[in-house]
Amino acid sequence: MTAELVRGQNHPVSRSRVEIRVSAGTPVLALASLADEQGRFSGNGILAHPGARSLPGVESPGELADRHTFAVDLDEVAADVHRLGVLLVLPPGGPVRFGAVPASYVAVADPEGAELAGYTLTGLDAETAVVALELYRRQGAWKVRAVGQGYAEGLGALLADGGLPALAAAELAAAALGTIPRTAGADATLATMPTLVGDLRAPQTPAQAPAPTPEPPDPVPVSGHPYAGTPGPGDTPTAPPTISYAHPRRRATSNEPPEPAPRPAAPQEPGQAPRPVAGDASGWSMDERLYNQVWGMFEDLARTVAAYRSAVEFADSRMDRELDEALSDPRHRLGGSGNAARDTARARREELVAQAQAVLDRDLAQLIAESEVVEPALPVAYARWDNPVWHGHRTPEESPLALRLGDLHLPERPDLRIPMLSRLPLERGLWIDNGRTGSEAAMTMDTDRLRRAAMDMAVALAVRLLAVHPADRFSVHVIDAAGAGSASLAPLVRSGVLAGPPAAGAQGVTQTLAGLTRRVDLVQMALRAGAPEDLPPDVDTADQLLIVHDFPHGFDDRAVTQLRYLADEGAAVGVHLLMVADRDEASAYGPLLDPLWRSLMRLSPVPDSHLADPWVHHAWTFEPDLPPQGSRVLDQALDRVAEARRTTRP
């Protein structure tokens, strides 16, 4: 029986030799793309098109038509290829967008003709080039995923978004489109290619370094802004960023060792899902592979739940349509057959929902099994506070790749927690919301308890940051103008890891902000002059973390301006901001502080559904990771930091 997929849904591919069949509503160009584990194109031989039909493991069709067939042998696909995509492109001079033509249908079938999985590309609009579906490796096995996403700017934009330099993407798109017969009346030539492939950058010379690949983004607010409020003037929503798991600080060179291969999956019984293995993603170290694996789990959970919700929505809309048709037919009203028609429509709906639930349960079971393997293997920077790895932890000699901020989960399976990892160094500050607005859990809490929980969370994050970096990497400053956070700050004060006592009163606020602002100015000037080492001897070259509690108590207009300056300019020169605040209490400043709120990532000390993933924008529930009640893990971590600082000081 054919598995009818919806966008984002996946299905196992049990055969190594398959056919991919395309039935389009208009003549299209059908191409096959080969990409790595992160979906990135690199090198030659990444696109099978009419001018170069054969690539290892895939044979593409050779003409413009409304029906196509790809021959695929998955055993012949190169080991470094993890994704085989099926691309559909409208030819120059043909229809201007996929939304104006009938929906295309793509199916994966065995060579004998039986379809294994099919997908109808619905919901398209201005796209002129789309990724219909992809075959991808997952833990040693192949799966098919319904994608159905594309680009209004055409094939060149699709290739550029996959990692090709803009000029190379334009040239490859031109080569693919230039090999097809011109549609009647068409007048597209290479001179018109910029309009088909988007903006073209100047070609790179050999002396130029390649542009860095983007990192996996942090989860974004549901509203599209760091603060889940009304966008300010001039704010415009942006499309979700392209996801890349490439290490931004490593460049492959001829004298570097090859990337370590992930550990092979354990043998499994025929017909069973592959057994999860910790660290089976790509990366130059186990920490990087685990980081990439966590992001892969995050994406898999986002997409499988999106597929389930889409399937349920489709089943509901289909039932509503069938009920409307039954009620509008006079024959059903006269003969008593209306009840039978309604029962049939409801039964069809339940059948579709049951099929979607079965697929969801299968995927969730696999992700839970993977989480049970991955979570215990996480390094200390990614691990929960209750992970035993903290008990054997020693202050490292190198900085980590990322930091765990908390956990994320969806209502379909609240017990499946995905670690929320943020790349280091932090490119944006953090704001821990101690207000009672915008969160049901916060509304049920006493104000004092909520504020204590927010400050406890800030201290836990600060301790984690100190513990996973070299002893001399961070200096921590605290502004607690009213002294209301003294109970939470006690572990930091007692251990002696702070750069100075918590700043109190308006004078303490002024002195702390002035010192950090001066450091930002001096480092910026030194960098612009090309002499970063030529700093005054009193400038602390370690990264700085500023914890601000009970803002805006003790702040005047000048202090607010300095705080905004640190938020905007500080991260680039190693000054990071961690605020614990209630926005309503700062409402007297009006729109002056809106840019500050939007520049920070909002977190909550209680469960709160204000973050969205960068793929399908589900609302995820964030929960902070705090030390277990009564545990001394925080004090032990601080003791190790303090001891390491004493032994490393000259």
C-alpha positions as CSV (number, residue, x, y, z in Angstrom):
1,M,0.0,0.0,0.0
2,T,1.3,3.5,-0.9
3,A,2.1,5.8,2.0
4,E,0.5,9.1,1.2
5,L,2.9,11.7,2.7
6,V,2.2,15.3,3.7
7,R,4.8,18.1,3.8
8,G,7.5,17.2,6.3
9,Q,6.5,13.6,6.8
10,N,9.1,10.8,6.2
11,H,8.8,7.1,5.4
12,P,11.4,4.3,5.3
13,V,12.8,3.2,1.9
14,S,13.1,-0.6,2.1
15,R,14.7,-1.1,-1.4
16,S,18.1,0.0,-2.6
17,R,16.9,0.2,-6.3
18,V,13.9,2.5,-6.7
19,E,12.3,4.8,-9.2
20,I,11.2,8.3,-8.6
21,R,8.2,9.2,-10.7
22,V,7.1,12.8,-11.3
23,S,3.7,13.7,-12.7
24,A,3.5,17.5,-13.1
25,G,0.6,19.7,-14.1
26,T,2.8,21.4,-16.7
27,P,6.1,20.7,-18.5
28,V,8.9,21.0,-16.0
29,L,12.6,20.3,-15.8
30,A,13.2,17.5,-13.3
31,L,16.7,17.4,-11.7
32,A,18.4,15.5,-9.0
33,S,20.8,17.1,-6.4
34,L,23.4,15.4,-4.2
35,A,24.2,17.0,-0.8
36,D,26.0,16.2,2.4
37,E,24.5,15.5,5.8
38,Q,23.7,19.2,6.3
39,G,22.1,19.6,2.9
40,R,25.0,21.6,1.6
41,F,26.3,21.4,-2.0
42,S,30.0,21.4,-2.6
43,G,32.4,20.5,-5.4
44,N,31.4,19.2,-8.8
45,G,28.8,16.6,-9.7
46,I,26.1,17.8,-7.4
47,L,23.3,18.2,-10.0
48,A,22.0,15.8,-12.5
49,H,20.3,17.6,-15.4
50,P,19.7,17.1,-19.1
51,G,23.3,18.1,-20.0
52,A,24.8,15.8,-17.4
53,R,22.2,13.1,-16.7
54,S,24.2,10.6,-14.8
55,L,25.7,10.8,-11.3
56,P,26.8,8.0,-9.0
57,G,23.5,6.2,-8.0
58,V,21.1,8.4,-10.0
59,E,20.0,8.7,-13.6
60,S,17.9,11.8,-14.4
61,P,15.4,12.3,-17.2
62,G,16.6,14.2,-20.2
63,E,13.9,16.4,-21.5
64,L,11.3,19.0,-20.6
65,A,8.0,17.1,-20.0
66,D,5.1,16.8,-17.6
67,R,6.1,13.2,-16.7
68,H,9.6,12.1,-15.6
69,T,11.2,9.0,-14.1
70,F,14.5,8.9,-12.2
71,A,16.4,5.6,-11.8
72,V,18.1,5.4,-8.4
73,D,20.5,2.8,-6.9
74,L,21.1,3.8,-3.3
75,D,24.0,1.3,-3.0
76,E,25.9,3.3,-5.6
77,V,25.5,6.7,-4.0
78,A,28.8,8.0,-2.7
79,A,29.4,7.6,1.0
80,D,29.7,11.4,1.6
81,V,26.3,12.0,0.0
82,H,23.6,12.0,2.6
83,R,20.7,13.7,0.7
84,L,19.4,13.0,-2.8
85,G,16.9,15.7,-3.7
86,V,14.3,15.8,-6.5
87,L,14.0,19.3,-7.9
88,L,11.3,20.6,-10.2
89,V,11.9,23.8,-12.1
90,L,9.6,25.8,-14.4
91,P,11.3,26.6,-17.7
92,P,12.0,30.2,-18.9
93,G,9.0,31.4,-20.9
94,G,6.6,28.9,-19.3
95,P,4.3,29.4,-16.4
96,V,5.5,32.1,-14.0
97,R,4.9,30.2,-10.7
98,F,3.9,26.8,-9.4
99,G,0.8,28.3,-7.7
100,A,-0.7,28.9,-11.2
101,V,-0.5,25.3,-12.4
102,P,-2.1,22.0,-11.1
103,A,-0.3,20.4,-8.2
104,S,2.5,18.0,-9.1
105,Y,2.7,14.4,-7.7
106,V,6.0,12.7,-6.9
107,A,6.3,9.0,-5.9
108,V,9.0,6.6,-4.9
109,A,8.4,3.1,-6.4
110,D,10.1,-0.2,-6.7
111,P,11.4,-1.3,-10.1
112,E,8.4,-3.6,-10.5
113,G,6.0,-0.7,-10.4
114,A,4.6,-0.7,-6.9
115,E,4.6,2.7,-5.2
116,L,6.2,2.9,-1.8
117,A,5.4,6.5,-1.0
118,G,3.7,9.4,-2.7
119,Y,3.4,13.1,-2.2
120,T,1.3,15.8,-3.8
121,L,2.9,19.2,-3.8
122,T,0.1,21.4,-2.5
123,G,0.3,24.9,-1.0
124,L,2.8,26.4,-3.5
125,D,2.4,29.9,-4.7
126,A,5.2,32.1,-6.2
127,E,7.9,29.4,-6.4
128,T,9.5,28.7,-9.7
129,A,11.9,26.0,-8.4
130,V,11.0,23.5,-5.7
131,V,12.6,20.6,-3.8
132,A,9.8,18.1,-4.2
133,L,11.2,15.4,-1.9
134,E,14.5,14.0,-0.8
135,L,16.0,10.6,0.0
136,Y,18.2,10.9,3.0
137,R,20.4,8.7,5.2
138,R,19.4,8.3,8.9
139,Q,21.5,6.1,11.1
140,G,22.6,3.8,8.3
141,A,19.2,3.5,6.6
142,W,17.5,5.5,3.8
143,K,14.2,7.4,4.2
144,V,12.1,9.6,2.0
145,R,10.9,13.0,3.2
146,A,8.2,15.1,1.6
147,V,9.7,18.6,1.3
148,G,7.6,20.8,-1.0
149,Q,9.5,24.0,-0.5
150,G,11.0,26.3,-3.1
151,Y,12.2,29.6,-4.3
152,A,10.5,32.4,-6.3
153,E,13.9,33.5,-7.6
154,G,14.5,30.2,-9.4
155,L,17.0,27.4,-9.5
156,G,20.0,29.7,-8.9
157,A,18.6,30.8,-5.6
158,L,17.9,27.2,-4.6
159,L,21.5,26.2,-5.3
160,A,23.0,29.3,-3.6
161,D,20.9,28.6,-0.5
162,G,22.5,25.1,-0.5
163,G,26.0,26.6,-0.1
164,L,27.2,27.3,-3.6
165,P,28.8,30.7,-4.2
166,A,26.3,32.9,-6.0
167,L,28.2,33.0,-9.3
168,A,28.7,29.2,-9.3
169,A,25.0,28.7,-8.6
170,A,24.1,31.1,-11.4
171,E,26.4,29.3,-13.9
172,L,25.1,25.8,-12.9
173,A,21.5,27.0,-13.2
174,A,22.3,28.5,-16.6
175,A,23.9,25.2,-17.7
176,A,20.8,23.2,-16.6
177,L,18.3,25.6,-18.1
178,G,20.3,26.1,-21.2
179,T,20.1,22.4,-22.2
180,I,16.4,22.3,-22.5
181,P,14.4,23.3,-25.7
182,R,13.1,26.8,-25.5
183,T,9.4,27.0,-24.8
184,A,7.3,28.5,-27.6
185,G,7.4,32.2,-27.4
186,A,10.2,32.2,-24.9
187,D,12.9,34.8,-25.1
188,A,15.0,33.9,-22.0
189,T,18.8,34.1,-22.6
190,L,21.8,34.1,-20.3
191,A,21.4,37.9,-20.2
192,T,18.2,37.4,-18.2
193,M,19.7,35.0,-15.7
194,P,20.1,37.5,-12.9
195,T,16.3,37.7,-12.8
196,L,16.1,34.0,-12.6
197,V,18.7,33.3,-9.9
198,G,18.6,36.4,-7.8
199,D,21.4,38.9,-7.0
200,L,24.9,37.9,-8.2
201,R,27.9,38.7,-6.1
202,A,31.3,39.4,-7.6
203,P,33.2,36.2,-8.3
204,Q,35.8,35.2,-5.7
205,T,39.4,35.2,-6.6
206,P,41.8,32.5,-5.4
207,A,43.1,34.9,-2.8
208,Q,39.7,35.5,-1.2
209,A,38.6,33.3,1.6
210,P,35.3,31.6,1.2
211,A,32.4,33.1,3.0
212,P,31.6,31.5,6.4
213,T,28.7,29.1,6.4
214,P,25.8,30.1,8.6
215,E,25.4,28.3,12.0
216,P,22.3,26.6,13.3
217,P,20.3,29.5,14.7
218,D,18.9,29.7,18.2
219,P,15.2,29.0,18.5
220,V,13.4,32.2,17.6
221,P,10.5,33.9,19.4
222,V,7.0,32.9,18.1
223,S,6.4,36.5,17.2
224,G,9.6,36.7,15.2
225,H,11.2,39.1,17.6
226,P,13.4,38.4,20.6
227,Y,10.6,39.9,22.8
228,A,7.2,38.4,22.1
229,G,5.5,41.8,21.8
230,T,4.3,44.1,19.1
231,P,6.9,44.8,16.5
232,G,8.2,48.3,16.4
233,P,8.1,50.6,13.5
234,G,10.2,49.5,10.6
235,D,10.4,45.8,11.8
236,T,9.6,43.3,9.1
237,P,9.3,39.5,9.4
238,T,12.1,37.5,7.8
239,A,12.1,34.1,6.3
240,P,13.5,31.3,8.5
241,P,17.3,31.1,8.0
242,T,19.0,28.3,6.2
243,I,20.3,25.7,8.6
244,S,24.0,24.6,8.5
245,Y,25.8,22.5,11.0
246,A,29.2,23.4,9.7
247,H,31.8,24.5,12.3
248,P,32.3,28.2,11.7
249,R,35.8,28.3,13.0
250,R,37.3,25.4,11.0
251,R,38.3,25.4,7.4
252,A,39.3,22.2,5.6
253,T,42.8,22.5,4.1
254,S,45.0,20.0,2.3
255,N,47.1,19.3,5.4
256,E,44.2,18.8,7.8
257,P,43.1,15.3,8.7
258,P,39.9,14.0,7.3
259,E,36.7,14.4,9.3
260,P,36.3,11.6,11.8
261,A,33.7,9.2,10.7
262,P,30.7,8.6,13.1
263,R,30.6,5.4,14.9
264,P,28.7,2.7,13.0
265,A,25.3,1.8,14.2
266,A,24.9,-1.4,16.1
267,P,23.5,-4.4,14.2
268,Q,19.8,-4.7,14.2
269,E,17.2,-7.3,13.4
270,P,15.7,-7.2,9.9
271,G,12.8,-4.8,9.7
272,Q,13.7,-3.0,12.8
273,A,14.6,0.7,13.0
274,P,18.3,1.4,13.3
275,R,19.6,1.5,16.9
276,P,20.5,5.0,17.8
277,V,24.2,5.8,18.4
278,A,25.5,8.8,20.3
279,G,27.6,11.0,18.0
280,D,26.4,9.7,14.7
281,A,26.3,13.2,13.1
282,S,29.2,14.8,11.2
283,G,31.8,16.9,13.0
284,W,35.5,17.3,13.8
285,S,35.1,16.2,17.4
286,M,32.7,14.2,19.5
287,D,31.4,17.4,21.0
288,E,30.6,18.8,17.6
289,R,29.0,15.6,16.4
290,L,26.8,15.5,19.5
291,Y,25.9,19.2,19.0
292,N,24.9,18.5,15.4
293,Q,23.0,15.3,16.4
294,V,21.0,17.3,19.0
295,W,20.1,19.8,16.2
296,G,19.1,16.9,13.9
297,M,16.8,15.6,16.6
298,F,15.3,19.1,17.1
299,E,14.6,19.3,13.4
300,D,13.3,15.8,13.1
301,L,10.8,16.4,16.0
302,A,9.7,19.7,14.5
303,R,9.1,18.2,11.1
304,T,7.4,14.9,12.2
305,V,5.0,16.9,14.4
306,A,4.3,19.3,11.6
307,A,3.5,16.3,9.3
308,Y,1.1,14.9,11.9
309,R,-0.6,18.3,12.5
310,S,-0.9,18.8,8.7
311,A,-2.4,15.3,8.3
312,V,-5.0,15.9,11.0
313,E,-5.9,19.3,9.5
314,F,-6.3,17.7,6.1
315,A,-8.5,15.0,7.6
316,D,-10.7,17.6,9.3
317,S,-11.0,19.7,6.2
318,R,-11.8,16.7,4.1
319,M,-14.5,15.5,6.5
320,D,-16.0,19.0,6.6
321,R,-16.1,19.1,2.8
322,E,-17.7,15.7,2.6
323,L,-20.3,16.6,5.3
324,D,-21.2,19.8,3.4
325,E,-21.6,17.8,0.2
326,A,-23.8,15.3,1.9
327,L,-26.0,17.9,3.5
328,S,-26.3,19.9,0.2
329,D,-27.5,16.8,-1.8
330,P,-31.3,16.5,-1.7
331,R,-31.1,12.8,-2.2
332,H,-29.4,12.4,1.2
333,R,-32.1,14.4,2.9
334,L,-35.0,12.4,1.5
335,G,-33.9,8.8,1.8
336,G,-32.4,8.8,5.2
337,S,-28.9,8.2,3.6
338,G,-27.6,11.4,5.1
339,N,-26.7,9.7,8.3
340,A,-24.8,7.0,6.4
341,A,-22.9,9.7,4.4
342,R,-22.0,11.5,7.6
343,D,-20.9,8.3,9.3
344,T,-18.7,7.5,6.3
345,A,-17.1,10.9,6.3
346,R,-16.3,10.7,10.0
347,A,-14.9,7.1,9.6
348,R,-12.6,8.3,6.8
349,R,-11.4,11.1,9.0
350,E,-10.7,8.7,11.9
351,E,-8.8,6.4,9.5
352,L,-6.6,9.2,8.3
353,V,-5.9,10.5,11.8
354,A,-5.1,6.9,12.9
355,Q,-2.6,6.5,10.1
356,A,-1.0,9.9,11.0
357,Q,-0.9,8.9,14.6
358,A,0.8,5.6,13.8
359,V,3.5,7.4,11.8
360,L,4.0,10.0,14.6
361,D,4.2,7.3,17.3
362,R,6.9,5.5,15.2
363,D,9.0,8.6,14.7
364,L,8.6,9.6,18.4
365,A,9.6,6.2,19.6
366,Q,12.8,6.4,17.5
367,L,13.6,9.9,18.8
368,I,13.0,8.9,22.4
369,A,15.4,6.0,21.9
370,E,17.9,8.3,20.4
371,S,17.5,10.8,23.3
372,E,18.0,8.0,25.8
373,V,21.4,7.3,24.2
374,V,22.4,10.9,23.5
375,E,21.5,12.6,26.8
376,P,23.9,10.5,29.0
377,A,26.8,11.0,26.4
378,L,26.6,14.8,26.4
379,P,29.7,16.8,27.5
380,V,29.4,19.0,30.5
381,A,28.6,22.2,28.6
382,Y,25.5,20.4,27.1
383,A,24.5,18.2,30.0
384,R,21.8,18.7,32.6
385,W,22.8,19.6,36.1
386,D,21.7,16.2,37.3
387,N,24.0,14.4,34.8
388,P,26.8,12.5,36.6
389,V,29.4,14.1,34.2
390,W,29.3,17.2,36.5
391,H,30.8,15.2,39.4
392,G,34.0,14.4,37.5
393,H,34.3,17.7,35.8
394,R,37.5,19.7,35.8
395,T,38.0,23.2,34.4
396,P,38.8,22.8,30.7
397,E,41.7,24.2,28.8
398,E,39.6,25.1,25.8
399,S,36.3,26.9,25.4
400,P,33.3,24.7,24.4
401,L,31.3,24.9,21.2
402,A,27.9,25.6,22.8
403,L,26.1,26.0,26.0
404,R,22.8,24.4,27.3
405,L,20.3,27.1,28.2
406,G,17.4,24.7,29.0
407,D,15.1,22.2,27.4
408,L,12.4,22.4,24.7
409,H,9.3,20.1,24.1
410,L,6.1,20.0,22.2
411,P,2.6,19.1,23.6
412,E,2.4,15.9,21.5
413,R,5.1,14.3,23.7
414,P,6.1,16.5,26.7
415,D,8.5,14.0,28.1
416,L,10.7,14.1,25.0
417,R,13.0,17.0,25.8
418,I,15.4,18.5,23.3
419,P,18.4,20.3,24.8
420,M,18.4,24.0,23.8
421,L,22.0,24.6,22.8
422,S,23.3,28.1,22.0
423,R,26.6,28.5,20.1
424,L,29.5,30.2,21.9
425,P,30.6,32.9,22.1
426,L,27.1,34.3,22.7
427,E,26.2,36.6,19.8
428,R,23.3,38.2,21.7
429,G,22.5,38.8,25.3
430,L,19.9,36.9,27.4
431,W,16.9,38.3,29.2
432,I,15.3,36.2,31.9
433,D,11.8,37.5,32.4
434,N,10.7,37.8,36.0
435,G,7.4,39.4,35.1
436,R,4.0,37.7,35.4
437,T,2.7,38.7,31.9
438,G,2.7,36.4,28.9
439,S,3.0,33.1,30.7
440,E,0.3,31.0,32.3
441,A,2.8,29.4,34.7
442,A,4.1,32.8,35.8
443,M,0.5,34.0,36.5
444,T,0.0,31.2,39.0
445,M,3.2,32.0,40.9
446,D,3.7,34.4,43.8
447,T,5.7,37.5,42.6
448,D,8.5,37.0,45.1
449,R,8.9,33.3,44.2
450,L,8.9,34.1,40.5
451,R,11.6,36.8,41.0
452,R,13.7,34.4,43.1
453,A,13.4,31.7,40.5
454,A,14.5,34.1,37.7
455,M,17.6,35.1,39.7
456,D,18.4,31.5,40.6
457,M,18.2,30.7,36.9
458,A,20.6,33.6,36.0
459,V,23.1,32.4,38.6
460,A,22.9,28.8,37.3
461,L,23.6,30.0,33.8
462,A,26.5,32.2,35.0
463,V,28.0,29.3,36.9
464,R,27.7,27.0,33.9
465,L,29.4,29.6,31.7
466,L,32.3,29.9,34.2
467,A,32.6,26.1,34.7
468,V,32.9,25.1,31.1
469,H,35.5,27.7,30.1
470,P,39.1,28.0,31.0
471,A,39.6,29.5,34.5
472,D,40.7,32.9,33.2
473,R,38.3,33.3,30.3
474,F,35.4,35.1,32.0
475,S,35.1,38.0,34.5
476,V,31.6,38.3,36.0
477,H,30.1,41.6,37.1
478,V,26.8,42.0,38.9
479,I,24.5,45.0,39.2
480,D,21.9,44.5,42.0
481,A,21.1,48.1,42.8
482,A,18.5,47.4,45.5
483,G,20.2,44.2,46.9
484,A,17.1,42.2,46.3
485,G,19.1,39.3,44.6
486,S,21.6,38.8,47.4
487,A,20.2,35.3,48.4
488,S,20.5,34.0,44.9
489,L,23.9,35.6,44.4
490,A,25.4,34.1,47.6
491,P,27.1,31.2,45.9
492,L,28.9,33.5,43.5
493,V,29.9,35.9,46.3
494,R,31.0,33.2,48.6
495,S,33.3,31.5,46.1
496,G,35.1,34.7,45.2
497,V,34.7,34.3,41.4
498,L,33.1,37.7,40.8
499,A,35.2,40.6,39.5
500,G,34.0,42.7,42.5
501,P,31.2,42.9,44.9
502,P,27.7,43.3,43.4
503,A,27.2,46.9,42.5
504,A,24.5,48.6,44.6
505,G,22.8,51.9,44.4
506,A,22.9,54.5,41.5
507,Q,26.6,55.0,42.0
508,G,27.4,51.3,41.7
509,V,25.4,51.2,38.5
510,T,27.2,54.2,37.1
511,Q,30.7,52.9,37.9
512,T,30.1,49.4,36.5
513,L,28.5,50.5,33.3
514,A,31.2,53.2,32.8
515,G,34.0,50.6,33.2
516,L,32.5,48.1,30.7
517,T,31.6,50.9,28.2
518,R,35.2,52.0,28.3
519,R,36.4,48.5,27.7
520,V,34.2,48.1,24.7
521,D,35.4,51.5,23.3
522,L,39.1,50.6,23.8
523,V,38.9,47.2,22.3
524,Q,37.0,48.5,19.3
525,M,39.6,51.2,18.7
526,A,42.4,48.6,19.0
527,L,40.8,46.3,16.5
528,R,40.2,49.1,14.0
529,A,43.8,50.1,14.3
530,G,44.9,46.5,13.7
531,A,46.7,46.3,17.1
532,P,44.4,44.3,19.4
533,E,47.3,43.7,21.8
534,D,48.0,47.4,22.3
535,L,45.5,47.9,25.2
536,P,46.1,49.9,28.4
537,P,47.4,47.6,31.2
538,D,44.3,48.1,33.3
539,V,42.0,46.7,30.6
540,D,40.8,43.2,31.5
541,T,41.2,41.2,28.3
542,A,39.0,38.3,29.5
543,D,35.5,38.1,28.3
544,Q,33.0,40.0,30.5
545,L,29.6,38.9,31.7
546,L,27.3,41.5,33.2
547,I,24.3,40.3,35.2
548,V,21.8,43.1,35.7
549,H,19.1,42.4,38.4
550,D,15.9,44.4,39.1
551,F,16.3,46.7,36.1
552,P,15.5,49.7,35.9
553,H,16.0,50.3,39.7
554,G,19.0,52.6,40.1
555,F,19.2,53.5,36.3
556,D,19.0,57.0,35.0
557,D,18.7,58.0,31.3
558,R,22.5,57.9,30.8
559,A,22.8,54.5,32.4
560,V,20.0,53.2,30.1
561,T,21.8,54.5,27.1
562,Q,25.0,52.8,28.2
563,L,23.2,49.5,28.7
564,R,21.8,49.7,25.2
565,Y,25.3,50.4,23.9
566,L,26.6,47.3,25.7
567,A,23.8,45.2,24.3
568,D,24.4,46.4,20.7
569,E,28.2,46.6,20.6
570,G,29.5,44.4,23.5
571,A,29.1,40.9,22.2
572,A,31.4,41.5,19.3
573,V,34.3,42.4,21.7
574,G,33.6,40.0,24.5
575,V,31.1,41.8,26.7
576,H,27.9,39.8,27.3
577,L,24.7,40.9,28.9
578,L,22.4,38.7,31.2
579,M,19.4,40.7,32.3
580,V,16.8,39.7,34.9
581,A,13.9,42.1,34.4
582,D,10.2,42.7,34.1
583,R,9.4,44.7,31.0
584,D,6.3,46.2,32.5
585,E,8.4,47.8,35.3
586,A,10.4,49.6,32.6
587,S,7.4,50.8,30.6
588,A,8.1,54.4,31.8
589,Y,10.9,54.5,29.3
590,G,8.5,53.8,26.5
591,P,9.8,53.0,23.1
592,L,13.4,53.9,24.2
593,L,14.0,50.4,25.4
594,D,12.3,48.5,22.5
595,P,15.5,48.0,20.6
596,L,17.1,46.6,23.8
597,W,14.4,44.0,24.3
598,R,14.4,42.9,20.7
599,S,18.2,42.5,20.8
600,L,18.1,40.0,23.7
601,M,16.9,36.4,23.7
602,R,14.0,36.1,26.1
603,L,14.0,33.1,28.5
604,S,11.6,32.2,31.3
605,P,12.2,30.8,34.7
606,V,9.0,28.8,34.4
607,P,7.6,26.7,31.5
608,D,6.6,29.1,28.8
609,S,5.7,28.6,25.1
610,H,7.3,31.7,23.5
611,L,10.0,30.2,21.3
612,A,9.7,28.8,17.8
613,D,11.9,26.5,15.8
614,P,13.5,27.9,12.6
615,W,12.0,25.3,10.3
616,V,8.2,25.2,10.7
617,H,7.8,27.7,13.6
618,H,6.0,25.5,16.2
619,A,5.5,27.1,19.6
620,W,7.9,25.1,21.8
621,T,7.7,25.1,25.6
622,F,10.9,26.2,27.2
623,E,11.9,24.9,30.6
624,P,15.1,26.1,32.4
625,D,17.7,23.6,33.5
626,L,18.3,24.1,37.3
627,P,20.3,22.1,39.8
628,P,18.2,19.5,41.7
629,Q,16.7,20.6,45.0
630,G,19.3,20.2,47.7
631,S,22.2,19.4,45.3
632,R,25.6,20.9,45.9
633,V,26.6,20.7,42.2
634,L,26.6,24.5,41.8
635,D,28.9,25.0,44.8
636,Q,31.2,22.2,43.7
637,A,31.5,23.7,40.2
638,L,32.3,27.1,41.7
639,D,34.9,25.6,44.0
640,R,36.6,24.1,41.0
641,V,36.6,27.4,39.2
642,A,38.0,29.2,42.2
643,E,40.7,26.6,42.7
644,A,41.7,26.7,39.0
645,R,42.0,30.5,39.2
646,R,44.3,30.3,42.2
647,T,46.6,27.8,40.5
648,T,46.7,29.7,37.2
649,R,47.5,33.1,38.6
650,P,51.1,34.2,38.3
